[in-house]
């Protein structure tokens, strides 16, 4: 299991948290997603043999947020 903390801009409310946690959490291989709205961070635990970091970033981007 790998863990990464991503800096994400554009999140401002509970809806943003649900959108990111819900979409990333549905990816095969993602074990845990936690959004820190105050710091603009998303922490993800995932199995890199099932999902890539790039796929996680693209999923966040597809929700309308920018991964830095």
C-alpha positions in Angstrom: 0.0 0.0 0.0 1.3 3.4 -0.9 0.3 6.8 0.6 0.4 10.2 -1.1 -0.7 13.7 -0.1 -1.7 15.9 -3.0 -2.1 19.6 -3.0 -5.4 20.4 -4.6 -6.8 23.9 -5.3 -10.4 24.9 -6.0 -12.0 23.0 -3.1 -14.1 25.3 -0.9 -17.0 23.4 0.7 -18.5 20.1 1.8 -19.7 19.3 -1.7 -16.1 19.6 -2.9 -15.0 17.1 -0.2 -17.8 14.6 -1.2 -17.0 15.0 -4.9 -13.3 14.2 -4.5 -13.7 11.5 -1.8 -16.5 9.8 -3.7 -14.8 9.8 -7.1 -11.4 8.8 -6.0 -12.8 6.3 -3.5 -14.5 4.4 -6.4 -11.2 3.7 -8.1 -10.1 0.1 -7.9 -7.1 -0.1 -5.7 -7.9 2.9 -3.6 -8.1 2.0 0.1 -8.7 5.3 1.8 -9.2 9.0 0.8 -9.2 11.9 3.2 -9.7 15.5 2.2 -8.3 18.3 4.3 -10.3 21.2 3.1 -8.6 23.8 5.3 -5.1 23.0 3.9 -6.3 22.1 0.4 -4.9 18.6 0.6 -6.1 15.1 -0.4 -4.4 12.1 1.2 -4.8 8.8 -0.6 -3.8 5.3 0.3 -3.7 3.0 -2.7 -2.3 -0.2 -4.2 -0.1 0.9 -7.1 -0.5 -2.4 -8.8 -4.2 -1.6 -9.3 -4.3 2.1 -9.8 -1.6 4.7 -10.8 -1.0 8.1 -9.2 -1.7 9.6 -12.6 -5.2 8.0 -12.6 -5.9 9.4 -9.2 -4.8 12.9 -10.3 -6.9 12.7 -13.4 -10.0 11.7 -11.4 -9.6 14.7 -9.2 -9.1 16.9 -12.2 -12.2 15.5 -13.8 -14.2 16.8 -10.8 -13.0 20.3 -11.6 -10.1 20.7 -9.2 -6.5 21.4 -9.9 -3.8 19.0 -8.6 -0.6 20.9 -8.1 
